[in-house]
Amino acid sequence: MDTKQAIERLRNRKYNWLIPWEAVELIASKEGCVLKAYLCPAGIPTIGWGETDGIRLGVQWDEETADSKFCDLPNQGKLRIP
C-alpha cells in the first residue's frame, strides 16, 4: 500500500487525534508505514509509522496496530507539536 492510501486509511479510522490532522498527514507522509521491522538510516529497528520503542528486527504488525500506535504517540509524550 502506498503512503497516500495509508494516510487515507488513517483518516477513515476516525481516531481521536490529539494533534491537528495536518500534522498527522505531514508526519505520515515523511515516515510512511512499514509493517515489518527494519533498520532506519540511523540503524535503529523501526516499524509502523516510525515506532522504535522496544522494536526488534523480525517483529511484524498489522495495519490496525500500526495506526493505533501512531494515534497514541501524543498520549505517550513521544510526539509534541508546538
C-alpha positions as CSV (number, residue, x, y, z in Angstrom):
1,M,0.0,0.0,0.0
2,D,1.4,3.4,-0.9
3,T,1.6,6.2,1.6
4,K,-1.3,8.2,0.2
5,Q,-3.6,5.1,0.6
6,A,-2.2,4.6,4.1
7,I,-3.0,8.2,5.1
8,E,-6.5,7.8,3.7
9,R,-6.8,4.7,5.8
10,L,-5.8,6.7,8.9
11,R,-8.4,9.4,8.0
12,N,-11.1,6.7,7.7
13,R,-10.4,5.2,11.1
14,K,-11.9,8.3,12.8
15,Y,-9.3,8.2,15.6
16,N,-9.4,11.0,18.2
17,W,-6.2,12.6,17.2
18,L,-4.6,14.9,19.8
19,I,-2.7,16.8,17.2
20,P,-4.1,18.7,14.1
21,W,-4.9,16.4,11.2
22,E,-2.4,18.4,9.1
23,A,0.3,17.4,11.5
24,V,-0.7,13.7,11.2
25,E,-0.6,14.0,7.4
26,L,2.8,15.6,7.4
27,I,4.3,13.1,9.8
28,A,2.7,10.1,7.9
29,S,3.9,11.4,4.6
30,K,7.5,11.6,5.8
31,E,7.6,8.4,7.8
32,G,5.4,6.0,5.7
33,C,4.1,2.9,7.2
34,V,6.1,-0.3,7.2
35,L,4.6,-3.4,8.8
36,K,7.8,-5.4,9.2
37,A,10.6,-4.1,11.5
38,Y,13.6,-2.7,9.6
39,L,16.7,-0.7,10.4
40,C,16.2,3.0,9.7
41,P,19.1,5.1,8.3
42,A,20.3,5.7,11.9
43,G,20.5,1.9,12.4
44,I,17.5,1.7,14.8
45,P,14.9,-1.0,14.5
46,T,11.7,0.7,13.4
47,I,8.1,-0.4,12.5
48,G,4.8,1.1,11.6
49,W,4.7,4.9,11.3
50,G,8.2,5.3,12.9
51,E,7.8,3.4,16.2
52,T,11.2,2.5,17.7
53,D,10.4,1.8,21.4
54,G,11.2,-1.8,22.2
55,I,11.2,-2.9,18.5
56,R,13.4,-5.7,17.4
57,L,14.0,-7.0,13.8
58,G,11.6,-9.7,12.9
59,V,8.6,-8.1,14.5
60,Q,5.5,-7.7,12.3
61,W,2.4,-5.6,12.9
62,D,-0.9,-5.4,11.1
63,E,-2.3,-2.1,9.8
64,E,-4.6,-1.6,12.8
65,T,-1.7,-2.0,15.3
66,A,0.5,0.4,13.3
67,D,-2.3,3.0,13.0
68,S,-3.4,2.8,16.7
69,K,0.2,3.1,17.9
70,F,0.7,6.2,15.7
71,C,-2.5,7.7,17.1
72,D,-1.4,7.0,20.7
73,L,2.1,8.7,20.3
74,P,0.9,12.1,21.7
75,N,-0.7,10.3,24.7
76,Q,2.7,8.7,25.5
77,G,4.5,12.0,25.4
78,K,6.5,10.8,22.4
79,L,5.2,13.4,19.9
80,R,4.9,17.0,20.6
81,I,3.7,19.6,18.2
82,P,4.1,23.2,19.5
